[in-house]
Amino acid sequence: MKLLELILDWKMAWFGLIFLGSIFNAIAFELGILENNTNFSYACYAFGLLLGLIAKFRETWTWKIIK
């Protein structure tokens, strides 16, 4: 159960890494950025992870306004 709790506690970071990172990677692929620099794919996933970590520590997504 500890592993499941760990995964659930960090769900926003996982969402950022997997989902948002994939979206940024697909955008970079469509723009042709990955043709010359395949390592840029790591930056796309890192940016998704960064957004997920920010959301985890703020306890909301960056596009939501906290009242």
C-alpha positions, 0 to 999 in steps of 0.5 A, a space after each residue: 500500500 505504501 507504493 500506491 499512496 506514494 503514487 497517489 500523493 504525487 498524482 499531479 506531478 505524474 500527470 505533468 510528466 506523462 500527459 503534459 510532457 507527451 503533449 509538449 513532445 508532440 508539439 515539438 515533433 510537429 514543429 520539426 524541432 526534434 529532427 535536429 535535436 532529439 535530446 529536446 524531447 527530454 526538455 519537453 517532459 521536464 517542462 511537463 514535470 515542472 508544471 506538475 510539481 508546481 501544481 502539487 506544491 500549490 495544490 492547484 493547477 497554474 491556470 486556476 485562480 486561488 481565492 
